[in-house]
Amino acid sequence: MGHKRRGKPKRLAEKLLAVRRKLGASQSQLAKLLDFGKGTARFSEYEHGTREPDLITLLKYAKLAHISINVLVDDDVELRFPKNWKPPKRKAASWQLLERN
């Protein structure tokens, strides 16, 4: 009734890639940070736009990057990280992996 159906985000892939690059993480490191068990090849699909992550994965990306999920899925909203952005202190062992590599 009067609600226009929202299309798929066109810029999601580039934003997910930007989040990973901001973290300075490889796809396998990001998989560990997000507790992702579906394999690292899936991140390549997300970053190339051939597959879209599920809601839980999007929520994890947003939480890890300290941004709203709306920033990821709304093509009209630019991806900007907070000025005082620092890598999250979540899972110290995973961040140690990032620092070693």
MIDO-930508 format. One record per atom (N, C-alpha, C, O): residue number from 1; residue in three letters; atom name; x, y, z. Coordinates in nm, 4 decimals. Layout:
# MIDO-930508
    nr   rest   atom          x          y          z
   NUM    ala     CA          X          Y          Z
...
***
This chain:
# MIDO-930508
    nr   rest   atom          x          y          z
     1    met      N     0.0809    -0.1197     0.0000
     1    met     CA     0.0000     0.0000     0.0000
     1    met      C     0.0845     0.1250     0.0000
     1    met      O     0.1184     0.1717     0.1087
     2    gly      N     0.1195     0.1800    -0.1066
     2    gly     CA     0.1909     0.3052    -0.1099
     2    gly      C     0.3372     0.2978    -0.0707
     2    gly      O     0.4069     0.3991    -0.0771
     3    his      N     0.3865     0.1807    -0.0300
     3    his     CA     0.5277     0.1693     0.0045
     3    his      C     0.6057     0.1278    -0.1185
     3    his      O     0.5749     0.0281    -0.1839
     4    lys      N     0.7070     0.2067    -0.1480
     4    lys     CA     0.7922     0.1747    -0.2611
     4    lys      C     0.8970     0.0730    -0.2154
     4    lys      O     0.9615     0.0921    -0.1123
     5    arg      N     0.9134    -0.0323    -0.2903
     5    arg     CA     1.0094    -0.1348    -0.2553
     5    arg      C     1.1507    -0.0828    -0.2765
     5    arg      O     1.1822    -0.0251    -0.3806
     6    arg      N     1.2331    -0.1036    -0.1787
     6    arg     CA     1.3707    -0.0563    -0.1847
     6    arg      C     1.4556    -0.1521    -0.2666
     6    arg      O     1.4470    -0.2735    -0.2483
     7    gly      N     1.5361    -0.0997    -0.3553
     7    gly     CA     1.6244    -0.1827    -0.4363
     7    gly      C     1.7470    -0.2264    -0.3588
     7    gly      O     1.7720    -0.1798    -0.2476
     8    lys      N     1.8219    -0.3152    -0.4182
     8    lys     CA     1.9447    -0.3611    -0.3544
     8    lys      C     2.0471    -0.2490    -0.3534
     8    lys      O     2.0537    -0.1696    -0.4472
     9    pro      N     2.1269    -0.2423    -0.2478
     9    pro     CA     2.2311    -0.1382    -0.2428
     9    pro      C     2.3317    -0.1571    -0.3562
     9    pro      O     2.3787    -0.2682    -0.3804
    10    lys      N     2.3635    -0.0507    -0.4236
    10    lys     CA     2.4582    -0.0572    -0.5352
    10    lys      C     2.6018    -0.0355    -0.4899
    10    lys      O     2.6955    -0.0773    -0.5579
    11    arg      N     2.6195     0.0298    -0.3751
    11    arg     CA     2.7540     0.0637    -0.3279
    11    arg      C     2.7998    -0.0227    -0.2112
    11    arg      O     2.9051     0.0027    -0.1528
    12    leu      N     2.7223    -0.1237    -0.1774
    12    leu     CA     2.7554    -0.2072    -0.0615
    12    leu      C     2.8931    -0.2715    -0.0764
    12    leu      O     2.9725    -0.2692     0.0177
    13    ala      N     2.9221    -0.3279    -0.1912
    13    ala     CA     3.0499    -0.3972    -0.2126
    13    ala      C     3.1677    -0.3037    -0.1874
    13    ala      O     3.2625    -0.3408    -0.1183
    14    glu      N     3.1625    -0.1841    -0.2424
    14    glu     CA     3.2750    -0.0902    -0.2243
    14    glu      C     3.2880    -0.0478    -0.0784
    14    glu      O     3.3990    -0.0259    -0.0299
    15    lys      N     3.1756    -0.0361    -0.0084
    15    lys     CA     3.1808     0.0030     0.1327
    15    lys      C     3.2382    -0.1092     0.2192
    15    lys      O     3.3142    -0.0828     0.3123
    16    leu      N     3.2026    -0.2332     0.1892
    16    leu     CA     3.2569    -0.3455     0.2658
    16    leu      C     3.4074    -0.3578     0.2432
    16    leu      O     3.4824    -0.3858     0.3367
    17    leu      N     3.4509    -0.3371     0.1211
    17    leu     CA     3.5941    -0.3379     0.0916
    17    leu      C     3.6642    -0.2248     0.1661
    17    leu      O     3.7734    -0.2442     0.2197
    18    ala      N     3.6031    -0.1081     0.1700
    18    ala     CA     3.6622     0.0062     0.2402
    18    ala      C     3.6754    -0.0211     0.3907
    18    ala      O     3.7734     0.0201     0.4528
    19    val      N     3.5788    -0.0892     0.4481
    19    val     CA     3.5861    -0.1240     0.5900
    19    val      C     3.7058    -0.2160     0.6139
    19    val      O     3.7843    -0.1944     0.7063
    20    arg      N     3.7188    -0.3174     0.5307
    20    arg     CA     3.8308    -0.4111     0.5486
    20    arg      C     3.9642    -0.3404     0.5318
    20    arg      O     4.0577    -0.3645     0.6081
    21    arg      N     3.9731    -0.2539     0.4330
    21    arg     CA     4.0983    -0.1797     0.4116
    21    arg      C     4.1279    -0.0854     0.5281
    21    arg      O     4.2431    -0.0706     0.5689
    22    lys      N     4.0246    -0.0225     0.5809
    22    lys     CA     4.0432     0.0668     0.6963
    22    lys      C     4.0987    -0.0113     0.8147
    22    lys      O     4.1812     0.0397     0.8905
    23    leu      N     4.0534    -0.1341     0.8301
    23    leu     CA     4.1032    -0.2200     0.9375
    23    leu      C     4.2447    -0.2696     0.9099
    23    leu      O     4.3142    -0.3143     1.0011
    24    gly      N     4.2872    -0.2618     0.7843
    24    gly     CA     4.4186    -0.3135     0.7471
    24    gly      C     4.4240    -0.4648     0.7550
    24    gly      O     4.5284    -0.5227     0.7848
    25    ala      N     4.3107    -0.5286     0.7281
    25    ala     CA     4.2985    -0.6730     0.7436
    25    ala      C     4.2891    -0.7431     0.6091
    25    ala      O     4.2330    -0.6897     0.5133
    26    ser      N     4.3444    -0.8626     0.6034
    26    ser     CA     4.3220    -0.9487     0.4875
    26    ser      C     4.1829    -1.0094     0.5015
    26    ser      O     4.1177    -0.9931     0.6047
    27    gln      N     4.1385    -1.0778     0.3997
    27    gln     CA     4.0069    -1.1420     0.4074
    27    gln      C     4.0055    -1.2498     0.5152
    27    gln      O     3.9056    -1.2652     0.5856
    28    ser      N     4.1136    -1.3235     0.5289
    28    ser     CA     4.1167    -1.4275     0.6326
    28    ser      C     4.1216    -1.3659     0.7724
    28    ser      O     4.0618    -1.4200     0.8654
    29    gln      N     4.1910    -1.2551     0.7882
    29    gln     CA     4.1931    -1.1869     0.9178
    29    gln      C     4.0550    -1.1309     0.9516
    29    gln      O     4.0107    -1.1376     1.0662
    30    leu      N     3.9880    -1.0760     0.8511
    30    leu     CA     3.8540    -1.0231     0.8734
    30    leu      C     3.7583    -1.1348     0.9126
    30    leu      O     3.6718    -1.1152     0.9980
    31    ala      N     3.7730    -1.2507     0.8516
    31    ala     CA     3.6878    -1.3649     0.8862
    31    ala      C     3.7026    -1.3994     1.0339
    31    ala      O     3.6039    -1.4308     1.1004
    32    lys      N     3.8235    -1.3939     1.0848
    32    lys     CA     3.8467    -1.4217     1.2272
    32    lys      C     3.7858    -1.3128     1.3144
    32    lys      O     3.7249    -1.3417     1.4173
    33    leu      N     3.8022    -1.1883     1.2733
    33    leu     CA     3.7487    -1.0770     1.3524
    33    leu      C     3.5964    -1.0805     1.3603
    33    leu      O     3.5382    -1.0413     1.4614
    34    leu      N     3.5327    -1.1270     1.2543
    34    leu     CA     3.3865    -1.1309     1.2499
    34    leu      C     3.3290    -1.2647     1.2946
    34    leu      O     3.2078    -1.2852     1.2884
    35    asp      N     3.4153    -1.3566     1.3398
    35    asp     CA     3.3698    -1.4917     1.3761
    35    asp      C     3.2910    -1.5530     1.2607
    35    asp      O     3.1815    -1.6061     1.2795
    36    phe      N     3.3481    -1.5449     1.1431
    36    phe     CA     3.2818    -1.5857     1.0205
    36    phe      C     3.3248    -1.7264     0.9836
    36    phe      O     3.4436    -1.7499     0.9613
    37    gly      N     3.2332    -1.8191     0.9765
    37    gly     CA     3.2676    -1.9569     0.9498
    37    gly      C     3.2388    -2.0049     0.8088
    37    gly      O     3.2490    -2.1245     0.7815
    38    lys      N     3.2030    -1.9143     0.7182
    38    lys     CA     3.1635    -1.9563     0.5834
    38    lys      C     3.2788    -1.9574     0.4840
    38    lys      O     3.2572    -1.9852     0.3660
    39    gly      N     3.3984    -1.9284     0.5276
    39    gly     CA     3.5139    -1.9292     0.4376
    39    gly      C     3.5471    -1.7910     0.3861
    39    gly      O     3.4588    -1.7070     0.3684
    40    thr      N     3.6737    -1.7684     0.3624
    40    thr     CA     3.7192    -1.6354     0.3213
    40    thr      C     3.6815    -1.6011     0.1778
    40    thr      O     3.6772    -1.4834     0.1422
    41    ala      N     3.6544    -1.7007     0.0956
    41    ala     CA     3.6143    -1.6719    -0.0427
    41    ala      C     3.4854    -1.5909    -0.0462
    41    ala      O     3.4619    -1.5151    -0.1403
    42    arg      N     3.4032    -1.6065     0.0544
    42    arg     CA     3.2770    -1.5320     0.0606
    42    arg      C     3.3025    -1.3818     0.0668
    42    arg      O     3.2247    -1.3043     0.0111
    43    phe      N     3.4110    -1.3385     0.1340
    43    phe     CA     3.4415    -1.1954     0.1419
    43    phe      C     3.4743    -1.1391     0.0043
    43    phe      O     3.4388    -1.0253    -0.0264
    44    ser      N     3.5412    -1.2174    -0.0778
    44    ser     CA     3.5690    -1.1744    -0.2145
    44    ser      C     3.4381    -1.1521    -0.2898
    44    ser      O     3.4244    -1.0548    -0.3640
    45    glu      N     3.3430    -1.2418    -0.2707
    45    glu     CA     3.2127    -1.2270    -0.3357
    45    glu      C     3.1409    -1.1014    -0.2859
    45    glu      O     3.0790    -1.0299    -0.3648
    46    tyr      N     3.1489    -1.0748    -0.1572
    46    tyr     CA     3.0877    -0.9534    -0.1018
    46    tyr      C     3.1527    -0.8285    -0.1623
    46    tyr      O     3.0838    -0.7342    -0.2013
    47    glu      N     3.2850    -0.8292    -0.1693
    47    glu     CA     3.3595    -0.7115    -0.2146
    47    glu      C     3.3512    -0.6903    -0.3651
    47    glu      O     3.3780    -0.5801    -0.4130
    48    his      N     3.3150    -0.7923    -0.4399
    48    his     CA     3.2957    -0.7785    -0.5843
    48    his      C     3.1482    -0.7630    -0.6221
    48    his      O     3.1157    -0.7450    -0.7394
    49    gly      N     3.0600    -0.7700    -0.5237
    49    gly     CA     2.9183    -0.7504    -0.5489
    49    gly      C     2.8468    -0.8686    -0.6108
    49    gly      O     2.7355    -0.8537    -0.6611
    50    thr      N     2.9087    -0.9866    -0.6083
    50    thr     CA     2.8431    -1.1036    -0.6649
    50    thr      C     2.7535    -1.1740    -0.5633
    50    thr      O     2.6737    -1.2604    -0.5995
    51    arg      N     2.7669    -1.1373    -0.4380
    51    arg     CA     2.6846    -1.1928    -0.3311
    51    arg      C     2.6698    -1.0854    -0.2237
    51    arg      O     2.7602    -1.0046    -0.2023
    52    glu      N     2.5549    -1.0856    -0.1568
    52    glu     CA     2.5323    -0.9907    -0.0474
    52    glu      C     2.5347    -1.0645     0.0855
    52    glu      O     2.4800    -1.1741     0.0975
    53    pro      N     2.5980    -1.0040     0.1847
    53    pro     CA     2.6005    -1.0676     0.3161
    53    pro      C     2.4623    -1.0664     0.3809
    53    pro      O     2.3777    -0.9827     0.3494
    54    asp      N     2.4418    -1.1606     0.4712
    54    asp     CA     2.3158    -1.1626     0.5449
    54    asp      C     2.3155    -1.0505     0.6499
    54    asp      O     2.4168    -0.9844     0.6724
    55    leu      N     2.2020    -1.0314     0.7117
    55    leu     CA     2.1849    -0.9222     0.8075
    55    leu      C     2.2821    -0.9320     0.9242
    55    leu      O     2.3390    -0.8309     0.9654
    56    ile      N     2.3019    -1.0504     0.9776
    56    ile     CA     2.3924    -1.0679     1.0914
    56    ile      C     2.5346    -1.0275     1.0535
    56    ile      O     2.6034    -0.9620     1.1318
    57    thr      N     2.5785    -1.0657     0.9352
    57    thr     CA     2.7126    -1.0289     0.8898
    57    thr      C     2.7238    -0.8781     0.8715
    57    thr      O     2.8255    -0.8194     0.9083
    58    leu      N     2.6214    -0.8143     0.8153
    58    leu     CA     2.6230    -0.6687     0.8015
    58    leu      C     2.6301    -0.6001     0.9380
    58    leu      O     2.7016    -0.5014     0.9552
    59    leu      N     2.5563    -0.6526     1.0330
    59    leu     CA     2.5601    -0.5964     1.1686
    59    leu      C     2.6999    -0.6086     1.2293
    59    leu      O     2.7471    -0.5171     1.2968
    60    lys      N     2.7652    -0.7214     1.2051
    60    lys     CA     2.9016    -0.7405     1.2563
    60    lys      C     2.9998    -0.6435     1.1909
    60    lys      O     3.0854    -0.5864     1.2585
    61    tyr      N     2.9874    -0.6248     1.0587
    61    tyr     CA     3.0710    -0.5257     0.9889
    61    tyr      C     3.0519    -0.3876     1.0517
    61    tyr      O     3.1493    -0.3193     1.0835
    62    ala      N     2.9272    -0.3472     1.0692
    62    ala     CA     2.8982    -0.2144     1.1224
    62    ala      C     2.9537    -0.1988     1.2636
    62    ala      O     3.0121    -0.0955     1.2965
    63    lys      N     2.9359    -0.2992     1.3454
    63    lys     CA     2.9862    -0.2918     1.4831
    63    lys      C     3.1383    -0.2841     1.4841
    63    lys      O     3.1954    -0.2053     1.5595
    64    leu      N     3.2034    -0.3631     1.4032
    64    leu     CA     3.3491    -0.3643     1.3961
    64    leu      C     3.4043    -0.2289     1.3514
    64    leu      O     3.5079    -0.1839     1.4003
    65    ala      N     3.3342    -0.1649     1.2582
    65    ala     CA     3.3789    -0.0361     1.2037
    65    ala      C     3.3275     0.0845     1.2826
    65    ala      O     3.3633     0.1983     1.2522
    66    his      N     3.2439     0.0601     1.3835
    66    his     CA     3.1839     0.1679     1.4632
    66    his      C     3.1007     0.2629     1.3774
    66    his      O     3.1098     0.3850     1.3901
    67    ile      N     3.0196     0.2040     1.2898
    67    ile     CA     2.9309     0.2835     1.2053
    67    ile      C     2.7908     0.2232     1.2102
    67    ile      O     2.7724     0.1105     1.2560
    68    ser      N     2.6945     0.2974     1.1636
    68    ser     CA     2.5575     0.2483     1.1548
    68    ser      C     2.5446     0.1547     1.0353
    68    ser      O     2.6094     0.1741     0.9324
    69    ile      N     2.4619     0.0551     1.0498
    69    ile     CA     2.4363    -0.0346     0.9368
    69    ile      C     2.3759     0.0433     0.8202
    69    ile      O     2.3947     0.0065     0.7042
    70    asn      N     2.3041     0.1500     0.8507
    70    asn     CA     2.2456     0.2338     0.7468
    70    asn      C     2.3532     0.2917     0.6554
    70    asn      O     2.3304     0.3081     0.5356
    71    val      N     2.4687     0.3223     0.7105
    71    val     CA     2.5791     0.3743     0.6299
    71    val      C     2.6207     0.2719     0.5248
    71    val      O     2.6547     0.3083     0.4122
    72    leu      N     2.6181     0.1451     0.5612
    72    leu     CA     2.6579     0.0402     0.4673
    72    leu      C     2.5554     0.0191     0.3564
    72    leu      O     2.5923     0.0016     0.2402
    73    val      N     2.4278     0.0206     0.3913
    73    val     CA     2.3255    -0.0201     0.2943
    73    val      C     2.2589     0.0943     0.2184
    73    val      O     2.1944     0.0708     0.1162
    74    asp      N     2.2731     0.2159     0.2659
    74    asp     CA     2.2105     0.3296     0.1984
    74    asp      C     2.3098     0.3923     0.1013
    74    asp      O     2.4120     0.4471     0.1428
    75    asp      N     2.2800     0.3843    -0.0264
    75    asp     CA     2.3700     0.4378    -0.1295
    75    asp      C     2.3860     0.5893    -0.1210
    75    asp      O     2.4846     0.6438    -0.1706
    76    asp      N     2.2915     0.6571    -0.0595
    76    asp     CA     2.2974     0.8025    -0.0492
    76    asp      C     2.3811     0.8506     0.0689
    76    asp      O     2.4072     0.9702     0.0820
    77    val      N     2.4232     0.7581     0.1549
    77    val     CA     2.5024     0.7940     0.2727
    77    val      C     2.6472     0.7554     0.2474
    77    val      O     2.6773     0.6408     0.2141
    78    glu      N     2.7371     0.8529     0.2638
    78    glu     CA     2.8796     0.8285     0.2427
    78    glu      C     2.9384     0.7535     0.3618
    78    glu      O     2.8992     0.7760     0.4763
    79    leu      N     3.0315     0.6655     0.3338
    79    leu     CA     3.1023     0.5926     0.4376
    79    leu      C     3.2096     0.6833     0.4955
    79    leu      O     3.3066     0.7188     0.4284
    80    arg      N     3.1904     0.7190     0.6193
    80    arg     CA     3.2895     0.8004     0.6909
    80    arg      C     3.3104     0.7381     0.8274
    80    arg      O     3.2151     0.7044     0.8976
    81    phe      N     3.4349     0.7238     0.8633
    81    phe     CA     3.4678     0.6690     0.9934
    81    phe      C     3.4819     0.7843     1.0923
    81    phe      O     3.5201     0.8946     1.0530
    82    pro      N     3.4520     0.7610     1.2191
    82    pro     CA     3.4679     0.8671     1.3185
    82    pro      C     3.6113     0.9208     1.3170
    82    pro      O     3.7050     0.8454     1.2911
    83    lys      N     3.6291     1.0498     1.3445
    83    lys     CA     3.7619     1.1117     1.3396
    83    lys      C     3.8600     1.0447     1.4350
    83    lys      O     3.9780     1.0301     1.4032
    84    asn      N     3.8122     1.0049     1.5494
    84    asn     CA     3.8998     0.9414     1.6482
    84    asn      C     3.8923     0.7886     1.6385
    84    asn      O     3.9095     0.7188     1.7384
    85    trp      N     3.8665     0.7374     1.5179
    85    trp     CA     3.8484     0.5946     1.4960
    85    trp      C     3.9755     0.5180     1.5269
    85    trp      O     4.0850     0.5558     1.4854
    86    lys      N     3.9583     0.4108     1.6000
    86    lys     CA     4.0676     0.3187     1.6288
    86    lys      C     4.0136     0.1781     1.6089
    86    lys      O     3.8939     0.1543     1.6249
    87    pro      N     4.1010     0.0855     1.5743
    87    pro     CA     4.0527    -0.0520     1.5631
    87    pro      C     3.9866    -0.0947     1.6941
    87    pro      O     4.0348    -0.0601     1.8020
    88    pro      N     3.8778    -0.1688     1.6853
    88    pro     CA     3.8089    -0.2115     1.8068
    88    pro      C     3.8980    -0.2999     1.8929
    88    pro      O     3.9868    -0.3687     1.8426
    89    lys      N     3.8732    -0.2972     2.0225
    89    lys     CA     3.9530    -0.3762     2.1158
    89    lys      C     3.8983    -0.5171     2.1317
    89    lys      O     3.9365    -0.5893     2.2238
    90    arg      N     3.8116    -0.5547     2.0445
    90    arg     CA     3.7490    -0.6855     2.0458
    90    arg      C     3.8494    -0.7937     2.0087
    90    arg      O     3.9240    -0.7785     1.9120
    91    lys      N     3.8518    -0.8994     2.0823
    91    lys     CA     3.9346    -1.0163     2.0519
    91    lys      C     4.0818    -0.9790     2.0342
    91    lys      O     4.1329    -0.9742     1.9223
    92    ala      N     4.1458    -0.9539     2.1416
    92    ala     CA     4.2865    -0.9125     2.1386
    92    ala      C     4.3725    -1.0077     2.0561
    92    ala      O     4.4620    -0.9626     1.9847
    93    ala      N     4.3479    -1.1362     2.0640
    93    ala     CA     4.4284    -1.2330     1.9887
    93    ala      C     4.4166    -1.2095     1.8384
    93    ala      O     4.5153    -1.2218     1.7658
    94    ser      N     4.2971    -1.1759     1.7915
    94    ser     CA     4.2787    -1.1496     1.6485
    94    ser      C     4.3534    -1.0248     1.6050
    94    ser      O     4.4110    -1.0209     1.4963
    95    trp      N     4.3525    -0.9217     1.6906
    95    trp     CA     4.4246    -0.7991     1.6538
    95    trp      C     4.5744    -0.8221     1.6571
    95    trp      O     4.6475    -0.7586     1.5810
    96    gln      N     4.6227    -0.9117     1.7438
    96    gln     CA     4.7631    -0.9446     1.7436
    96    gln      C     4.8013    -1.0076     1.6100
    96    gln      O     4.9108    -0.9838     1.5590
    97    leu      N     4.7116    -1.0875     1.5537
    97    leu     CA     4.7363    -1.1448     1.4213
    97    leu      C     4.7533    -1.0347     1.3178
    97    leu      O     4.8405    -1.0425     1.2313
    98    leu      N     4.6694    -0.9322     1.3271
    98    leu     CA     4.6792    -0.8210     1.2312
    98    leu      C     4.8128    -0.7500     1.2442
    98    leu      O     4.8745    -0.7138     1.1439
    99    glu      N     4.8576    -0.7301     1.3674
    99    glu     CA     4.9822    -0.6573     1.3889
    99    glu      C     5.1037    -0.7365     1.3408
    99    glu      O     5.2013    -0.6778     1.2940
   100    arg      N     5.0985    -0.8708     1.3520
   100    arg     CA     5.2109    -0.9546     1.3095
   100    arg      C     5.2224    -0.9619     1.1588
   100    arg      O     5.3330    -0.9721     1.1056
   101    asn      N     5.1099    -0.9569     1.0890
   101    asn     CA     5.1134    -0.9756     0.9417
   101    asn      C     5.1311    -0.8472     0.8680
   101    asn      O     5.1359    -0.8468     0.7449
***
